[in-house]
Amino acid sequence: MKYAENFHGGDEYLDAHEDVLQLAFQDLAPHLRDPKAQEVIRGLYDSTGSCGEDFYLHVKNVRLFDVSDPQGPAVVTIIVDSYEGFKSLIAKDQDMRPDYVHATMGENVSV
């Protein structure tokens, strides 16, 4: 976050903060059961004022039921920064959806 704070405004400032938050969520997503990891993420959100506007999602694992059919059914493990945000993401009402979704993939996930 110190790197991002070196920017003093404008699009570069916002882009740097978004990049830092996205990378931090990607790194900490597997550890969010730990209250200390949650505290770090919330502190980063609070310091940028972006909480509630953007939605952070990390795909941890994908397991196909039939490996010969990549288009077939699968179990997908995701970690989100907010369950309410996730419900908004899949809401039928487009006005409820987050302004921006930051999605990252785990090391074992292929696109």
C-alpha positions in Angstrom: 0.0 0.0 0.0 3.0 2.3 0.6 3.8 2.1 -3.1 0.2 3.1 -4.1 0.3 6.0 -1.6 3.2 7.6 -3.6 0.7 8.6 -6.3 -1.0 11.9 -5.5 -4.2 11.6 -7.5 -5.7 11.0 -10.9 -6.1 7.6 -12.7 -2.7 6.4 -11.8 -3.5 6.7 -8.1 -6.8 4.8 -8.4 -5.2 2.1 -10.6 -2.4 1.6 -8.2 -4.8 1.2 -5.2 -6.9 -1.2 -7.2 -3.9 -3.3 -8.2 -2.6 -3.4 -4.6 -6.1 -4.5 -3.3 -6.5 -7.1 -6.0 -3.1 -8.6 -5.3 -3.6 -8.5 -1.6 -6.9 -10.3 -1.8 -5.5 -12.9 -4.2 -2.6 -13.6 -1.7 -4.7 -13.6 1.4 -7.9 -15.3 0.0 -6.7 -18.8 1.0 -6.1 -17.5 4.6 -9.3 -15.5 5.2 -10.6 -18.0 7.8 -7.9 -16.3 10.0 -9.3 -13.1 11.6 -5.9 -11.5 11.3 -6.0 -11.9 7.5 -9.5 -10.5 7.5 -8.3 -7.5 9.5 -5.5 -6.8 7.0 -7.9 -6.9 4.0 -10.5 -4.7 5.8 -7.7 -2.3 6.7 -6.6 -2.0 3.1 -10.2 -1.5 2.0 -10.7 1.2 4.6 -7.5 3.0 3.7 -8.6 3.4 0.1 -12.3 4.0 0.7 -13.2 1.3 -1.9 -15.2 -1.0 0.4 -18.7 -1.7 -1.1 -18.0 -0.4 -4.6 -15.9 -3.2 -5.9 -16.2 -7.0 -5.5 -13.2 -9.3 -5.1 -13.4 -12.9 -6.1 -10.7 -15.6 -6.1 -11.2 -18.9 -7.9 -9.2 -21.3 -5.7 -10.0 -24.7 -7.4 -11.9 -26.2 -10.3 -12.6 -29.9 -10.4 -14.3 -31.3 -13.5 -16.6 -34.3 -13.0 -15.4 -35.7 -16.4 -11.9 -34.5 -17.3 -12.5 -35.5 -20.9 -15.2 -32.8 -21.1 -13.9 -29.4 -20.2 -17.4 -27.9 -21.0 -19.1 -30.3 -18.6 -20.1 -29.9 -14.9 -17.6 -29.0 -12.3 -17.1 -28.1 -8.7 -15.7 -24.6 -8.4 -14.3 -23.3 -5.1 -14.4 -19.6 -4.9 -13.5 -17.1 -2.1 -15.2 -13.8 -2.0 -14.6 -10.7 0.0 -18.3 -10.5 0.9 -21.2 -12.9 0.8 -23.6 -10.0 0.4 -21.4 -8.9 -2.6 -21.6 -12.4 -4.0 -25.4 -12.3 -3.8 -25.4 -9.0 -5.5 -23.2 -10.3 -8.3 -25.6 -13.1 -9.2 -28.7 -11.0 -8.6 -31.3 -10.8 -11.4 -31.6 -7.1 -11.0 -28.6 -5.6 -12.8 -28.8 -2.4 -10.7 -27.8 -4.4 -7.6 -24.6 -5.8 -9.2 -21.2 -4.5 -8.1 -19.6 -1.7 -10.1 -16.5 -3.7 -10.8 -15.5 -7.3 -10.2 -11.8 -8.1 -9.5 -11.3 -11.8 -10.3 -8.1 -13.8 -9.8 -7.3 -17.5 -10.3 -5.4 -19.8 -8.0 -2.2 -21.6 -9.3 -4.1 -24.8 -10.0 -6.8 -23.3 -12.0 -6.5 -23.1 -15.8 -8.6 -20.9 -17.9 
